Amino acid sequence: MTFGFFGEGGHWVPVRDGDVRALGLYRRHYSARRYRAGRRNTKIAGPGEYMALMTAVCDALFVWKKHRSLDGQQGICCSVFRNEGNVLSSELIREACVHAWRRWPGERLYTYVNPRKVRSTNPGYCFLQAGWRKCGLTKGGLVILECLPEVEETLRREA
């Protein structure tokens, strides 16, 4: 059984930045910021406009962030996605995209994947299965993936 976003069908429910359940998932993500001297991070999204989503059973986390990218990327960034549950990651990503476009209509969605930190011969595979495409590399070697607004209607039907 899924509870959904604001009473709708689906897997995601909104959470606040700093939700302790979400922080647990975030700390297990490869991109989690780790501080020295035992200091613990208490926020995930940080300053700026964001949307944090977690599944009702607290086994997946997705964070959208609207901010000024240091490398010139335009749109809404998936800053964290972690799935420790049984629902297909591609299904969760498609559904998260629909929620992002409800909040930020017509925006390009993008994310970065560090191929050196994921155990996959095809980094970002779950995003690719969700309708995203590779669109470049950063200077540091991160794969840039994007999902354009034209894909929105297809994802809405599938989510």
Rosetta blueprint (number, residue, H / E / L):
1 M L
2 T L
3 F L
4 G L
5 F H
6 F H
7 G H
8 E L
9 G L
10 G L
11 H L
12 W E
13 V E
14 P E
15 V E
16 R L
17 D L
18 G L
19 D L
20 V H
21 R H
22 A H
23 L H
24 G H
25 L H
26 Y H
27 R H
28 R L
29 H L
30 Y L
31 S L
32 A L
33 R L
34 R L
35 Y L
36 R L
37 A L
38 G L
39 R L
40 R L
41 N L
42 T L
43 K L
44 I L
45 A L
46 G L
47 P L
48 G L
49 E E
50 Y E
51 M E
52 A E
53 L E
54 M E
55 T E
56 A L
57 V L
58 C L
59 D L
60 A E
61 L E
62 F E
63 V E
64 W E
65 K E
66 K E
67 H L
68 R L
69 S L
70 L L
71 D L
72 G L
73 Q L
74 Q L
75 G L
76 I E
77 C E
78 C E
79 S E
80 V E
81 F E
82 R E
83 N E
84 E L
85 G L
86 N L
87 V L
88 L L
89 S H
90 S H
91 E H
92 L H
93 I H
94 R H
95 E H
96 A H
97 C H
98 V H
99 H H
100 A H
101 W H
102 R H
103 R H
104 W L
105 P L
106 G L
107 E L
108 R L
109 L E
110 Y E
111 T E
112 Y E
113 V E
114 N L
115 P L
116 R L
117 K L
118 V L
119 R L
120 S L
121 T L
122 N L
123 P L
124 G L
125 Y H
126 C H
127 F H
128 L H
129 Q H
130 A L
131 G L
132 W L
133 R E
134 K E
135 C E
136 G E
137 L E
138 T L
139 K L
140 G L
141 G L
142 L L
143 V E
144 I E
145 L E
146 E E
147 C E
148 L L
149 P H
150 E H
151 V H
152 E H
153 E H
154 T H
155 L H
156 R H
157 R H
158 E H
159 A L
